[in-house]
Amino acid sequence: MEALERYGHVQEEYQHLGGYEVEARAREVLHGLGFEDAVIDGDVGALSGGWKMRVAIAKILLGKFDVLLLDEPTNHLDIESIVWLERFLKSVPSTIFMTSHDRDFMNRIVTRIVEIDAGEIITYTGNYDFYVREREVREANQEAAYARQQAKLAKEQRFIDRFSAHAAKAAQVQSRVKALEKIEKIEPPRKRKVVNFDFRNPPRSGDDVAMLEHVDKRFGSKVIYDDFNFHVRRRERWCVMGKNGAGKSTLLKMVVGALPPDDGTVRLGAALKLGYFSQQSLDLLDRDLTVWEQMQRDFPLESIGALRNLLGAFQFSGDDPDKKIRSLSGGEKSRLIMARMLLEPPNFLVLDEPTNHLDLATKEMLVEALKDFEGTMLFVSHDRTFLRGLANRVLELAGEEHDRPMTFGGSYVEYVERTGREAPGVHA
């Protein structure tokens, strides 16, 4: 009888704490982060590092937290999961403290920005775009105040220098010297060093860049492409959209020849110089070299000035070029690979998530540099700044809305306006 009474109390407490809803909530969170049911019921140990990171995020989101600390939460997420996470975080009543290099994500989530610069902490109330505007105003005001004070100090110093030897003016001179010593000096605003690099134009390719005809591709029983036809023409910039597992990276691998189709043909056009970036590209670097040694080995005929300017544009400054490649972070390696690729740019860029781990300054520099790129692009990206800035064509792979790949002959911005969704299955 006592055991039954104890069981009743425990069951009531379990229900009060939401025990019966845990599995349903867990599946909801995991679905939002891109997991399919078969994976949810599978072994965590079989997952890749990126997917294990998603499991870690799910565990945190399932907790009843007052404060949530997030360090680059969007790094391992696709755009569908990022949009879901935005909505989830906006719905929780908790305090969120995070670092992020995703501008759109910050604009939709944060209400305050804390800037740490050379040991100084400055707080701005607003989202990221507000912070950028206010920082520019603050720096302009500080620059003007600094200039006014410098002019005043120079005027006072001229008086002191002129009359320091005049006995009749001695009292005035001493008074002004003491006044100058008491003035609190205004520091000039620290300039954010942005190195612009004049990227060279690639050689002209033929009008037909990539042609896929009647392509089939499957992995086991899962059909990825079935009688797929796709044509890329010169100066088109295709972004490839699709939910996880739809075949985005598979398409890029088939185009560059890293993966053969099961049936059909993949042909590249005339006079093509291909540049392919993927996370596996990081393995092409020599771990035992420094950044500078790698660049000099790759481009022995290039001037020192050009190489230093290029590295500066990709945020390698000061002692950074002397770092061993084995000690670089994932983001630093990505920047180095991109720098090597764009010094002598190919006319057909195939990029698989090129902005992963990149800081905001490098992302924005890369978008600006590629806006004037005269070649052709085919890319997968989960960064909406990159998508908005560069895509002039959209390929949406098969998914919930349609069972065949769909092409859209306009920019990503127009795609969102026309379809009402930022990604397949995710409405804006």
N, C-alpha and C positions, 0 to 999 in steps of 0.2 A: 504493500500500500504506500509506504514511504517513497519507494522507487518510482511508482507511478506519479505521485504528487511532484516529485523532483523532475521527472520527465516532462510533466505539464508545464512547469515553470520554465524549464530550459527551452522547450518548444516555443513558448510564448515570447521569450526573449529573442530567440533565433528569428522568429517571424518579425518582431519589432525592429530588429537590426537589418531586415531586408534580405535574410538568408535565402528565402525561396525565390527571390528575384535576381540573385547574383548571376546565375548562369545566363538568364535572358539578357541582363545588362552587359555581361561580358561579351556575349555574341554580338550585341548591338555595337559595342565599342570596336570589337575586332573587325566586324563588317565595315564599319566606317573607316578603319585604317587599311582596308583593302584585302582582308583575309577572306578566302572562300571557306565554306563549311568543311570540305575535305581536309584543308590545312588546319583549321581550328581543332579538329578532332585528331590531328596527327601529332607527331613527336617534335617538340620544340628543338631538340638537338639536331634535327635534320635541316633546320632552316639556315639560311645565309646570315651573315652578320647584320645586314640591313634589315632583314625581317625580324631578327632577334631584338633589334632596337625598337621595332614597332610593338613587339610583345611587352617590352619594358615600359613603353609609353602607355600601353593599354592598362597595365597593372597600376600605374600611377593614377590614371584617369578614373579608375574604378573606386579609388579610395575616397573617403569623405574628408577632404582637406580644407583647411582654412587658408593656407598659403601654398601656392604651387610654383616651384622653381624649375624653369625649363632652359636648357642650354642647347640652342640651335635645334628646336624640335622638328623643323621641316626638312632637315638635311636628308633623311632617308625616306621621305614620303613623296608619292606622286601627287599630281595636281588635284585629283579627286579626293585623296585623303587629306590634303592640306585644306581644301574648302570645307570638308566635314569637320576637321579639327577647329577651324575658325568658328564655325557655328556652335560646336560643343563648348568651346572656351567662353564664348559670349553668353552662354546660357548658365554658367556656373556663378554662384554668388561669392566666389573666393577671390582673394588677392593673388595676382599673377605677377611674377618677377622673372623676366627672361632676357636672353640674348638672342638676336636673330639677324640674318642677312637677307631676309625676305621682306622687301619693301611693302608689298601688298598685304602680307600677313600682319605686319606691324600696323599698317594704316587701319586695318579692320579690328584689331584687338586692343592696342594699347591706348591709354589716355594720358600717360606721362612718359617722358623720355629723360633718362639720366645719362648725361655725356661725361665721360672721364677723359680728360686730355691733359697730359703732362702733370699729373698729380692733382689737377683741379677738377672738382665735381660741380656741374651746372645742371639744374633741373628745369625742364620745359613742360608745361601743361598742354597736352594735345597729342595728336598722332604724329607719325614720322614726317609727313609732308609739312605739317605745321612747324615741327622742329626745324626742318631745313630752312623754311622761310624766316623764322624767328632768329635762327643762328646767323643768317646772312644780314638781317637788320641789326642784330647786336654787334656783329663784327664791323659793319659800316659805321655805326655810332661810335664804337671804340676807336676806329681808325680816325674819324673826324676829331674826337676828343684828344687823341694822342697828337694829331697835327696841330690843333689849337694850342695845346700846352707846350709843344716843342717851339712854336713861334714865340710864345710868351717868354719861355726860358731863354731863348736866343736873344730877345730884346733886352731882358734884364742883364744878361751876361755882357752884352755890348756896352751897356751903361757902366757896369762894374769895370770892364777893361779900359774904358775911355777915361774914367775919372778916378781910378785907383791911386794915381800919383798926385791928385789935387787935394791939398789939405782942406780947402774950403768945402769939399764934397765928401770928406772922410766919413762923417756921420751917416750921410745918405748911402754911401757905398757899403758900410758895415751893416746898416739896416737891411739893405737888399740882399747881401750875402746870407744873413741869418734867415731872411724870408725864403730864399731859395733852398736852404738846407732843410727847412720845415715842410716844404711842399711834398705831398705824397705823389710820387711819380706814376704816371699812367703808362702801363706796358702796351707796346704795340700788339695788335691781335696776331696770334700765331697763324701763319699762312699754311693752309693745307696744300701740301705739295702734290700737284697733279702734273705728271709728265705726259705731254701729248706726243705721240709717235706718228710720223707721216707714213702710214702703211702703203707699200707699193701696190701698183695695180697688177693683177694676175694676167698671164697671157690669155688671149681670146680662145674660147673653145668653139666647137661646132654648135649648131643650133639645137641638135638633139643630144641631150646629156646622158640620160638613162632611160632604157626601155625594158619594161617587164611585161612579158606576154604569156598568158595562160599558165601562170605560176601556181604550183601546188606546194604546200609545206605543212607537214604534220609532225607532231611529237607523240609517238605512241598512238593512242586512239584519239588524241585531241587534234582537230583540224584547225590550223592557223590561217592558211590561205587556200582557197579553192578556185581555180581558174581566174586568177587575179591579173588584171591588166593595169599598168600604171606608166605614165610617160612624164618625164621631167625635161623641161626645155631650158635653154640658156637664160640666165638671170632670174629664174624663178627661185623663190625661197619658200620651200615647203616645210611646214611644221607637221609632224605626225602625232595625231591625238588618238588615244585609246585607253581603255581601262587596263589595269594590270593583267598581263597574260594575253593581251590582244595581239601581240606580235610586233610591237614598235621596234625594239632592238633587233629582232629577227629580220625585219625588212631592211634595216640599215646594213646588217651583216651580209645579207644576200646581195645588196647593191654593190658593196665594196669587194665582194668575192671571198669573204671570210666564211661563208656558209652557203653550200649549194642548194638550189631548190630541189624538191623531189621530182618535179616535172615542170615543163615550160622552160622559157629562156630569160636570162638577164643579160642585157647588152649595154655597154657603155659607148658613148659617142666618140667622135674624132677629136684629136688634139686635147685630150683631157689630162690635167694634172690633179690627181686626187689627194685630198687631205682628210684623214679619218681620225676623229677623236672619240675615245671611249675610256672608261675607267681602266681597261686593260692596257691603254696606251702608257700608263704610268710605269709599266714594267720595261719600257724601252729605255728608260734613263739608267745611267751607270751609277750605282749606289756609292762607288768609291771615289767619284769625282766631286768637285765643288760645282756650284751653279755656274760659275764663270768658266771653269775648265770644260764643262759640258758644252757651253755655247761656243767656246773657241774651237773645240774639237769638231763640232757640227758645222761651223762656218769659218774655216781657217782664213779665207780671203776677205772676210768682212772687217771693216775698220773698228777699232776699239770704241770710238765715239758712238757709232751706230748700235753696237751691241749693248753699251751702257745705257743709251737712251731707250732701247727696247726693253731691257730689264727694268728700268725705272718706270716705264709705262705700265708694267705688270707688277708694280709695287715691290720690286727688289732694289732697295736702296741701302745706303750706309754699308754695314758689314754683311748684308744678306747675300751678295754674290759669293762670299767666301765660305758659306755654309756647305757642309757635305750633303749630298742629295739624300743619303740615308737618314739624315736628321730632319728632313723637311716634313711638314704636315701634309695631309692630303690636299688641302687647298693650295699650298705652295707648289706642290708637284703639278697640280692641274694648271696653275698659272705658267709654270715653266714649259710644259708641253704646248700650251696655246701660244706662248711667245715664239717657240721654235717653229711652230707651224705657220705663223703669220709673218715671219721675217721675209720669207720668199713665198708669198701666198699661192696656194693652189687655185685653180679656177673652178673646182668643185669641192665644196666643204661638206663633209658628212659628219655631223656632231651628235653624239649620244650623251645627253645631259651634261653639256659643257659648263654649266654654272654651278654644279654641285660643289659645295665647300668654298666657293669664291666669296670674298667680301664685297660689300656694296660698291665700293669705289671701283674695283676691278670689273664687276658686272656692268656698271654704267659706262666705263671706258670701252669695254668690249662691244656693247651695243652701239655706242657712238662710232667706233671704228668700223664695224660691219655694216652700218647703215649705208656707207658709200662703197661697199664692196661690189665690184663689178662682175663677180663670178656668180655661181649658182650654189644654192644651199639646200640641204635636206637634213632636218634635225629633229631631235626629240628633246623637249625641255619642259620642266615643271615650274619654271620661273615666268610669271606673267609679264614682268617687265621685259624679259627677253622675247617672249611671244609677241607682245604688242609692238615692240620696237622693230622687229625684223620680218615676221612672217607676212608674205603676200599671197600665199596659197595655203590651204588646210586640207590634209588628208585625215579623215576620221575613219578609223578601222571599225570592223563589225562589232556590234554591241547590242545594248537593249533597244536602242531606237531603230536599228536597221540591221539586217543579217548579212549585208554586204558592205565592203568599204565604200565610203562616200567622199567625193572630192568637192571642195568649195573654192571657187575661183576668185577669192578676195582675201583681204587681210584677216588676221586673228580678231581684230577689233570688230570688223564687219561680221565675222562668223558669230561672235558673241551676240551682237545686235540682232542678227537674223534668226539664230536658233534659240536665243534666250538662255544659253548655258555656257559656262566657262570651260567645260570639259564634258566628254560623253557621260551622260547620266547625271550631271551636276548642273543645276539651273542657277543662273546668276541672281 
